[in-house]
Amino acid sequence: MKQIKEKDIQINRLHDLIENNKILIKNSQEREKEQVSLENHFKDIDKKLLEIRDKNKSRKEKKRRSNVFKRILKR
């Protein structure tokens, strides 16, 4: 009878371990999804920042050209 109780305790512990593993796996999968989402988010931000940088560069270049042209006309 004692052996049966010990085996029952062992089975319950194994069951708890299995449940904990399931939870850990689920959490791990959710973290992976979140990480992919974050990576995509940062890629989008990077792309937008590059677009802004290019626009500003283009504006500066146009302004520089305009100023050069104005200087030439003033002479």
N, C-alpha and C positions, 0 to 999 in steps of 0.2 A: 504494500500500500504506500509505503514511504517513497519507493522508487517511482510510483505512478505520479505522486504529488511533485516530485522533483522534475520528472519529465514534463509535467503540465506547466510548471514554472519556466522551464527551458523553452517550451513551445510559445508561451506567452511573451517571453523576452525576444524570441526570434520574430514573432509577429510585430512587436513594437519596433524592432530594428527595420523590418521590411517597410513599415509605415513611415518611419523616419526617412528611409532612403527614398521613398516615393516623394515625400515632401521636398527633400533636397534636390532631387532631379527636376521637379516642377519649378522650384525656385531658380535653379540653374538655367533652365530653358527660358524663363521669363527675363532673367538678366541678359541672356544672349540676345533676345529680341530687343530689349531696351538699348543694348550696346549698338546694335545695328541701326536702330532708330537715331541714336545720338550721332553716330558716324555720318549718317545721311544728312542730319540737321547741320552738322559742322561743314559738310561739303557744300550745302546750299549757302550757308553764311559766307564761306570762302568765295564761292562763285559771285555772290552779290557784292562782296568787298572788292573783288577784282574788277567787276563792272563799274563800280563807283570810281575806283582809281583810274580806270581807263577814261571815263567821262571827264574827270577832273583834269587829267593829262591833256585830253583833247581841247578842253576849254582854255587851259593855259596856253596851249600852242596857238589857238585861234587868237587869243588876246595878244600874245607876243607878236604874231604876224600883223595884227591890226595896229599895234603900237609902232612897229617898224614902218609900216606904210604911212601912218600919220606923221612920223618924224621926217620921212622923205618928202612928203607934201609940204611940210612947214618950211623947208629950206628954200 
